[in-house]
């Protein structure tokens, strides 16, 4: 039996760290596209785009399928959700801390006015 284990979250963030890869994901959010279609808006060679796709694939962010001689890519949203969920924990934490700081500063400001 084959067990699928998702790529580590670090691979997802590494893949998202690059502008080109984020643009590719944005394009794929509108629907599947061929590698040629994904490469068209970028000023780079097809092998360079293929390297970007390999990083996205290793992070589990895309799925590839071949139809004849054309390779199509599609978006896999689950790793993006996992990354977003992880960040959400810290957003809640930092918003709470900033609310506390705001309340503290408000008391200091009113105390200084007396």
C-alpha positions as CSV (number, residue, x, y, z in Angstrom):
1,X,0.0,0.0,0.0
2,X,1.3,3.4,-0.9
3,X,1.0,6.2,1.7
4,X,1.0,9.8,0.5
5,X,2.7,12.2,2.9
6,X,2.3,15.9,2.2
7,X,5.4,17.9,1.5
8,X,6.7,19.9,4.5
9,X,5.2,23.3,5.0
10,X,8.7,24.8,4.5
11,X,8.6,23.6,0.9
12,X,5.3,25.4,0.4
13,X,6.7,28.7,1.8
14,X,9.9,28.3,-0.3
15,X,7.8,27.9,-3.4
16,X,5.7,30.9,-2.5
17,X,8.7,33.1,-1.9
18,X,9.3,33.6,-5.6
19,X,7.4,36.1,-7.7
20,X,7.3,34.0,-10.8
21,X,5.9,31.0,-9.0
22,X,3.2,33.1,-7.3
23,X,2.3,34.5,-10.7
24,X,2.0,30.9,-12.1
25,X,-0.2,29.9,-9.2
26,X,-2.4,33.0,-9.8
27,X,-2.8,31.9,-13.4
28,X,-3.7,28.4,-12.4
29,X,-6.3,29.7,-9.9
30,X,-8.3,30.7,-13.1
31,X,-8.0,27.1,-14.5
32,X,-5.6,24.6,-15.8
33,X,-3.0,25.7,-18.4
34,X,-0.4,24.1,-20.6
35,X,3.3,24.7,-19.7
36,X,3.6,26.9,-22.8
37,X,0.6,29.0,-21.7
38,X,2.3,29.4,-18.2
39,X,5.6,30.3,-19.8
40,X,4.2,32.9,-22.3
41,X,4.0,35.9,-19.9
42,X,7.5,35.4,-18.5
43,X,10.7,36.6,-20.0
44,X,12.6,33.4,-19.5
45,X,13.4,30.2,-21.2
46,X,11.1,27.2,-21.2
47,X,13.6,25.2,-19.1
48,X,13.7,28.0,-16.5
49,X,9.9,27.8,-16.3
50,X,10.1,24.0,-16.0
51,X,12.4,24.5,-13.0
52,X,9.8,26.7,-11.4
53,X,7.1,24.1,-12.1
54,X,9.3,21.4,-10.5
55,X,9.5,23.5,-7.3
56,X,5.7,24.0,-7.3
57,X,5.2,20.3,-7.9
58,X,7.6,19.3,-5.1
59,X,5.7,21.5,-2.7
60,X,2.5,19.8,-3.8
61,X,1.0,23.0,-5.1
62,X,0.4,21.8,-8.7
63,X,-0.5,18.6,-10.5
64,X,0.7,17.8,-14.0
65,X,-1.0,15.6,-16.6
66,X,0.1,14.9,-20.1
67,X,-2.3,14.8,-23.1
68,X,-0.5,13.7,-26.2
69,X,2.6,15.9,-26.3
70,X,1.2,18.7,-24.2
71,X,1.7,18.9,-20.4
72,X,-1.1,20.6,-18.5
73,X,-0.8,21.9,-15.0
74,X,-3.5,22.4,-12.4
75,X,-3.6,24.0,-8.9
76,X,-3.7,21.9,-5.8
77,X,-5.2,24.2,-3.1
78,X,-4.7,22.0,0.0
79,X,-1.1,23.0,0.7
80,X,-2.1,26.7,0.4
81,X,-4.9,26.1,3.0
82,X,-2.4,24.4,5.3
83,X,0.0,27.4,5.0
84,X,-2.8,29.8,5.5
85,X,-4.0,27.9,8.6
86,X,-0.5,28.0,10.1
87,X,-0.2,31.8,9.5
88,X,-3.7,32.3,10.9
89,X,-2.6,31.1,14.3
90,X,0.0,33.8,14.4
91,X,-2.3,36.5,13.1
92,X,-4.7,35.8,16.0
93,X,-1.7,35.9,18.4
94,X,-0.3,39.2,17.1
95,X,-3.6,40.9,16.8
96,X,-4.3,40.1,20.4
97,X,-0.9,41.4,21.4
98,X,-1.4,44.6,19.4
99,X,-4.8,45.1,21.0
100,X,-3.1,44.8,24.4
101,X,-0.5,47.3,23.4
102,X,-3.1,49.7,22.1
103,X,-5.0,49.5,25.4
104,X,-1.8,50.0,27.4
105,X,-0.9,53.1,25.3
106,X,-4.4,54.5,25.7
107,X,-4.1,54.3,29.5
108,X,-0.6,55.9,29.4
109,X,-2.0,58.7,27.2
110,X,-4.9,59.4,29.5
111,X,-2.6,59.3,32.5
112,X,-0.3,61.8,30.9
113,X,-3.2,64.2,30.3
114,X,-4.0,64.5,34.0
